[in-house]
Amino acid sequence: AAQEQLTANNIKLRVIGIGDETAAKEFCNFSGLSLDVLRIDPTASLHDTLKLKRGPEWTISDDVPDGVLSFALSTLPGGVPKDGSLLRPAANAWVNYLAM
């Protein structure tokens, strides 16, 4: 939604994330961000140089039912991913984001 305002004001959005091409595509599918504005840093070298925190790198136990994860994600921006294979990665990403 903000992209129109950014374009109208001649502002080019660039987002840098840690990961690979597969993770970038998954992130863009999940977040709605256009893939052409995302740049990937596979080794997190930029984050390390800037001394940015990567998060605690927690993962949610497989014992937590998918229904619980779906409910929790339904309360957050982006909601539940349409692709069921992204449910746990999305939940893990939110847990780590919120823990920072």
N, C-alpha and C positions, 0 to 999 in steps of 0.2 A: 504494500500500500504506500509506503514511503518512497518507493522508487520513482514515482511520477514527480513528486516534489523535488527529489534530488536532481533528476534530469532537468526539470524546469529551472533550477538554480545552478545548472552546470557543475554539479558535484558528482564525481565518479566514486562510487562505493567500491571498496576493496576489503575483503575479509580474508584473513590468514588463519588457517587451522592446521593442527597437527594431524598427520595421517597420510593415507595413500589415496589413489584415484577412486578406489572402491568406497572408502570411507567418505570421500568428498561427495560422491554421487548419492550415497545414503543420506548424508547430512542435508544436501540440497533437496532431495525428495521429501525428507521429514520436515524441514523448516520452510520450504517454499522459496528459499534463496536461489537466485539464478546461478547456475554453474559458472557462467562467464565472469562473475565478480569474485569467485572464491579462488584463492591461491593456497596450495598445500605446502607444508613444511614437513617432509617425511621424518626428519631426524630431530625436529623441535629446536633446531639451532637458533632460529630467531627468538623463540621463547626463552631459551637459555641465555642468549646474549642480553636480552632485555630483563632478565631475572624475573620472568613471569612464572607464576605458580601453575603447575600442571594439574593440581588436584590430588586427592588421596589415592586415586586409581582403585577404588572399591568396586566390587561386583556383587550384585544381588544374588543370594543363594538360589539354587535351582529348586529348593524346597518351597519358595514363595510362589504360590499359584499364579498363572497368567491372568486370571480374573482380578486378582488383587493389583497386579501391575497395571492392567487396563483401567481399573477404577482410579488409581493414583494418577496415571497419565491423563485421564479425562479431565482432571482438575487443573492441569497446567497448560500453558500456551503450546499450541501445536497439537494437543490432544493425543489420541491413540493413533499410532501409525497404521495406514491402510494395509501395508504389507506386514503380515503377522511375524515374519522372520526378523523384523526390526523392533519388535516389542521389547525384548530384553536389552538390546543395545541402547534403545532410547531411554529405558528406565535407568540403566547404569549411567548413561550420560547425565541425566537429571540428578541422580544421587550425588555424583561427583561435582557437578556444578553447584548444587545447593550446599555441599559440604565445604566449599572453598571460602 
